[in-house]
Amino acid sequence: QVQLVESGGGLVQPGGSLRLSCAASGLPFNYLPMGWFRQAPGKEREGVSCISSRGTFTHYADSVKGRFTVSRDNTKNTVYLQMNTLKPEDTGIYYCAAANALSVETMCAATDRQRAWGQGTQVTVSS
């Protein structure tokens, strides 16, 4: 049974930081690119950051470059998203996803081509 379980969301003030985690099971984690997506109220789901299977390649949405960092630990089947200098527009539900053989750019652009999704974790940036 494939499971992606996100954690680490919450309420934070503008300028603050959060670290999201996604623990994977039931799939060949070490061979799959992983990604973080988010969906704000009334908006479509968008790719935030994606990372290749060994962590060699990463991709970020322009809106988060320089503030967010994606990483993975293949010994723990876990992918992370460190979010710094958070802004109110970062508010949304953050989802973890796994894909098959896609480049990190394609994975982040194609929400309809993911192999599996987590249930999401809420991130709210507000004073």
Protein Blocks (a to p, Z undefined) as FASTA:
>chain_A
ZZdddehiacddehiacddddddehiafklpccddddddehiacddfbdcdfkomaccdd
fklgokaccdddfklopacdddehiafklgccddddddddddfklmmmmmmlcfbdcebj
addddZZ
